[in-house]
Amino acid sequence: MRNYPHSRMAHHHFTSVERLEISILLKKNYSHHEIADALRCDQSSISREIKRNSVRGRYDSKKAKAKARVRRR
């Protein structure tokens, strides 16, 4: 993990607001690295979130939240 002040702890779930920001930044063609910098987390966390919670190759914050919630049960 990068040495950001106030960076997220290990095993922290993305919030709805963070998922919405990921979705918006992806639509603006930001790279995973740029999104990670904006959210102050590691690029691998962003990549993993997008890969796990995309539906038919598209990332939607509401669908991502639902998929993550189902997996946590």
C-alpha positions in Angstrom: 0.0 0.0 0.0 1.2 3.5 -0.7 2.3 5.7 2.1 -0.7 8.1 2.0 -1.6 10.0 5.1 -5.0 8.7 6.3 -4.8 5.8 3.8 -7.4 3.0 4.1 -6.7 0.1 6.4 -6.3 -3.4 5.0 -9.5 -5.3 4.3 -11.7 -2.1 4.2 -14.8 -2.3 2.0 -15.5 0.4 -0.5 -18.3 2.7 0.5 -21.2 3.6 -1.8 -19.7 7.0 -2.3 -16.3 5.5 -3.3 -18.0 3.1 -5.7 -19.9 6.0 -7.3 -16.6 7.9 -7.7 -15.0 4.8 -9.3 -17.9 4.6 -11.7 -17.7 8.3 -12.6 -13.9 8.3 -13.1 -14.1 5.2 -15.3 -16.7 7.0 -17.5 -14.2 9.8 -17.8 -11.5 7.3 -18.9 -9.3 7.6 -15.9 -6.8 4.7 -15.5 -7.0 2.4 -12.5 -3.8 4.1 -11.2 -5.4 7.6 -11.5 -8.5 6.3 -9.7 -6.4 4.8 -6.9 -4.6 8.1 -6.5 -7.9 10.0 -6.3 -9.3 7.5 -3.7 -6.0 7.3 -1.8 -5.7 3.5 -2.1 -3.7 0.9 -3.9 -4.2 0.4 -7.6 -4.7 -3.3 -7.1 -7.7 -2.6 -4.8 -9.3 -0.6 -7.6 -8.6 -3.3 -10.2 -9.9 -6.0 -7.9 -13.1 -4.0 -7.2 -13.8 -3.4 -10.9 -13.0 -7.0 -11.9 -15.2 -8.6 -9.1 -18.1 -6.3 -9.4 -18.5 -5.5 -13.0 -21.6 -6.8 -14.9 -21.1 -7.8 -18.6 -17.8 -5.8 -18.7 -19.3 -2.6 -17.2 -18.9 -1.2 -13.7 -22.0 0.3 -12.2 -21.8 1.4 -8.6 -25.2 0.2 -7.5 -24.8 -3.2 -9.1 -21.3 -3.4 -7.6 -22.7 -2.7 -4.1 -25.3 -5.5 -4.6 -22.7 -8.0 -5.8 -20.4 -7.2 -2.9 -23.2 -7.5 -0.4 -24.2 -10.9 -1.7 -20.6 -12.1 -1.5 -20.3 -11.0 2.1 -23.3 -13.0 3.3 
